[in-house]
Amino acid sequence: MAAMKPRTGDGPMEVTKEGRGIVMRVPLEGGGRLVVELNAQEAEELAGALQGVVG
């Protein structure tokens, strides 16, 4: 049986390129992580939306 790592929300936000997709892992308050897979176009749209909010 394989060893299992505990899943925690500790650690920084991570964004990695996996295959053709971009995977974003965001730690959540209270533990756990939000994991979102995006394509390049969706990532560009998200970047633009965030720039509009944070300036």
CYANA upper distance limits for C-alpha pairs under 8 A (distance plus 0.5 A):
  7 ARG  CA     32 GLY  CA      7.09
  8 THR  CA     31 GLY  CA      6.19
  8 THR  CA     32 GLY  CA      5.59
  8 THR  CA     33 ARG  CA      7.74
  9 GLY  CA     27 PRO  CA      5.11
  9 GLY  CA     28 LEU  CA      6.40
  9 GLY  CA     29 GLU  CA      8.03
  9 GLY  CA     30 GLY  CA      8.13
  9 GLY  CA     31 GLY  CA      4.90
  9 GLY  CA     32 GLY  CA      4.74
  9 GLY  CA     33 ARG  CA      5.87
 10 ASP  CA     27 PRO  CA      7.07
 10 ASP  CA     31 GLY  CA      7.81
 10 ASP  CA     32 GLY  CA      8.48
 11 GLY  CA     27 PRO  CA      7.54
 12 PRO  CA     26 VAL  CA      8.06
 12 PRO  CA     27 PRO  CA      7.51
 13 MET  CA     24 MET  CA      7.99
 13 MET  CA     25 ARG  CA      6.26
 13 MET  CA     26 VAL  CA      5.36
 13 MET  CA     27 PRO  CA      6.78
 14 GLU  CA     24 MET  CA      6.25
 14 GLU  CA     25 ARG  CA      5.62
 14 GLU  CA     26 VAL  CA      7.23
 15 VAL  CA     22 ILE  CA      7.42
 15 VAL  CA     23 VAL  CA      6.09
 15 VAL  CA     24 MET  CA      4.88
 15 VAL  CA     25 ARG  CA      6.84
 16 THR  CA     22 ILE  CA      6.25
 16 THR  CA     23 VAL  CA      5.82
 16 THR  CA     24 MET  CA      7.11
 17 LYS  CA     21 GLY  CA      6.43
 17 LYS  CA     22 ILE  CA      4.98
 17 LYS  CA     23 VAL  CA      6.68
 18 GLU  CA     22 ILE  CA      6.43
 18 GLU  CA     23 VAL  CA      7.21
 20 ARG  CA     39 ASN  CA      7.67
 21 GLY  CA     37 GLU  CA      6.83
 21 GLY  CA     38 LEU  CA      6.25
 21 GLY  CA     39 ASN  CA      5.56
 21 GLY  CA     40 ALA  CA      7.70
 22 ILE  CA     37 GLU  CA      6.10
 22 ILE  CA     38 LEU  CA      5.60
 22 ILE  CA     39 ASN  CA      6.48
 22 ILE  CA     40 ALA  CA      7.63
 22 ILE  CA     43 ALA  CA      8.09
 23 VAL  CA     35 VAL  CA      7.44
 23 VAL  CA     36 VAL  CA      6.22
 23 VAL  CA     37 GLU  CA      4.95
 23 VAL  CA     38 LEU  CA      6.82
 24 MET  CA     34 LEU  CA      8.43
 24 MET  CA     35 VAL  CA      6.21
 24 MET  CA     36 VAL  CA      5.72
 24 MET  CA     37 GLU  CA      6.86
 24 MET  CA     38 LEU  CA      8.38
 25 ARG  CA     33 ARG  CA      6.69
 25 ARG  CA     34 LEU  CA      6.13
 25 ARG  CA     35 VAL  CA      5.07
 25 ARG  CA     36 VAL  CA      7.08
 26 VAL  CA     33 ARG  CA      5.89
 26 VAL  CA     34 LEU  CA      5.57
 26 VAL  CA     35 VAL  CA      7.02
 27 PRO  CA     31 GLY  CA      7.52
 27 PRO  CA     32 GLY  CA      6.66
 27 PRO  CA     33 ARG  CA      4.96
 27 PRO  CA     34 LEU  CA      6.91
 28 LEU  CA     32 GLY  CA      6.12
 28 LEU  CA     33 ARG  CA      5.84
 28 LEU  CA     34 LEU  CA      7.20
 38 LEU  CA     42 GLU  CA      6.17
 38 LEU  CA     43 ALA  CA      6.47
 39 ASN  CA     43 ALA  CA      6.73
 40 ALA  CA     44 GLU  CA      6.78
 41 GLN  CA     45 GLU  CA      6.80
 42 GLU  CA     46 LEU  CA      6.64
 43 ALA  CA     47 ALA  CA      6.63
 44 GLU  CA     48 GLY  CA      6.72
 45 GLU  CA     49 ALA  CA      6.67
 46 LEU  CA     50 LEU  CA      6.64
 47 ALA  CA     51 GLN  CA      6.64
 48 GLY  CA     52 GLY  CA      6.80
 49 ALA  CA     53 VAL  CA      7.20
 50 LEU  CA     54 VAL  CA      6.65
 51 GLN  CA     55 GLY  CA      5.77
